[in-house]
Amino acid sequence: MRTGYFYSLVFALLSSFSMGVTAAPAGKTEAVNTPVVTETAPKTQAGKVDLNKADALTLQQELIGVGEAKAQAIVAYRDSNGPFSSADELLEVKGIGKAILDKNRDRLEVN
């Protein structure tokens, strides 16, 4: 009886030790910060987006309410109809309404 009790005690002790080692936190790891580089179309000095030079990604990132589909529609319209003559011409692009134009009017430039 004593040996059974002794073996049970040894088993419990070893089990708790192995779980403690398994659950122990790993050593300190240092985070490595890698710079993220994205290429965008050039903006003007005032931080405005030029409708005739900006690519779809730049339009999507810089304009309020313009997602991937609308940005691609702007670029497609520019490719098929030539350069924009004014920011108001954006109303001709499918999916761009007066509200989106008004939100972005101060961000837009046409060169």
C-alpha positions as CSV (number, residue, x, y, z in Angstrom):
1,M,0.0,0.0,0.0
2,R,2.8,2.4,0.8
3,T,4.5,1.8,-2.5
4,G,1.3,2.6,-4.4
5,Y,0.9,5.8,-2.5
6,F,4.5,6.7,-3.1
7,Y,4.3,6.1,-6.8
8,S,1.1,8.2,-7.0
9,L,2.8,11.0,-5.2
10,V,5.9,10.8,-7.6
11,F,3.6,10.7,-10.6
12,A,1.7,13.8,-9.4
13,L,4.9,15.6,-8.7
14,L,6.4,14.9,-12.1
15,S,3.1,15.7,-13.9
16,S,2.9,19.1,-12.3
17,F,6.5,19.8,-13.1
18,S,6.1,19.0,-16.8
19,M,3.0,21.1,-17.1
20,G,4.8,24.0,-15.4
21,V,7.6,23.7,-17.9
22,T,5.2,23.5,-20.9
23,A,3.1,26.4,-19.7
24,A,6.1,28.7,-18.9
25,P,6.3,31.8,-21.0
26,A,8.9,31.9,-23.7
27,G,12.0,34.1,-23.4
28,K,11.9,37.7,-24.5
29,T,11.7,38.1,-28.2
30,E,12.4,41.4,-29.8
31,A,10.0,42.7,-32.4
32,V,11.5,43.5,-35.7
33,N,10.0,46.5,-37.4
34,T,10.3,46.3,-41.2
35,P,9.6,49.5,-43.1
36,V,6.6,49.3,-45.4
37,V,7.1,51.1,-48.7
38,T,4.2,52.0,-50.9
39,E,4.4,53.8,-54.2
40,T,1.8,56.4,-54.9
41,A,1.3,58.9,-57.6
42,P,2.8,62.3,-56.9
43,K,0.7,64.8,-55.0
44,T,0.9,68.5,-55.4
45,Q,2.5,70.7,-52.8
46,A,-0.8,71.5,-51.0
47,G,-1.5,67.7,-50.5
48,K,-4.1,67.6,-53.3
49,V,-4.6,64.7,-55.6
50,D,-4.3,65.4,-59.3
51,L,-7.1,63.6,-61.1
52,N,-5.2,63.4,-64.3
53,K,-2.0,61.8,-62.8
54,A,-3.2,59.7,-59.8
55,D,-3.5,56.0,-60.1
56,A,-6.4,54.0,-58.7
57,L,-4.6,53.1,-55.5
58,T,-3.9,56.8,-54.7
59,L,-7.4,57.8,-55.4
60,Q,-8.7,55.0,-53.2
61,Q,-6.4,56.0,-50.3
62,E,-6.7,59.8,-50.5
63,L,-10.4,60.4,-51.3
64,I,-13.3,60.0,-48.9
65,G,-16.0,57.6,-50.0
66,V,-13.9,56.2,-52.9
67,G,-13.2,52.5,-52.8
68,E,-11.5,50.2,-55.2
69,A,-14.3,50.0,-57.7
70,K,-14.9,53.8,-57.8
71,A,-11.2,54.5,-58.1
72,Q,-10.9,52.1,-61.0
73,A,-14.0,53.7,-62.6
74,I,-12.3,57.1,-62.4
75,V,-9.2,55.8,-64.0
76,A,-11.2,54.0,-66.7
77,Y,-13.2,57.2,-67.4
78,R,-10.0,59.2,-67.7
79,D,-8.5,56.6,-70.1
80,S,-11.5,56.5,-72.4
81,N,-12.5,60.2,-72.3
82,G,-9.1,61.9,-71.9
83,P,-7.9,64.1,-69.0
84,F,-10.3,65.8,-66.7
85,S,-10.9,69.5,-67.4
86,S,-12.3,70.2,-63.9
87,A,-13.2,68.4,-60.7
88,D,-16.9,68.7,-61.6
89,E,-16.4,66.3,-64.5
90,L,-16.1,63.6,-61.8
91,L,-19.9,63.6,-61.7
92,E,-19.8,61.9,-65.1
93,V,-18.1,58.8,-63.6
94,K,-20.5,56.1,-62.6
95,G,-20.8,55.8,-58.8
96,I,-19.5,59.3,-58.1
97,G,-22.3,61.6,-57.0
98,K,-22.5,65.2,-55.7
99,A,-22.0,64.1,-52.1
100,I,-18.7,62.4,-52.8
101,L,-17.5,65.3,-54.9
102,D,-18.4,67.8,-52.2
103,K,-16.6,65.8,-49.6
104,N,-13.4,65.7,-51.7
105,R,-13.5,69.0,-53.5
106,D,-10.7,70.5,-51.4
107,R,-8.6,67.4,-51.9
108,L,-8.8,67.4,-55.7
109,E,-6.8,69.2,-58.3
110,V,-6.8,69.1,-62.1
111,N,-3.6,69.9,-64.0
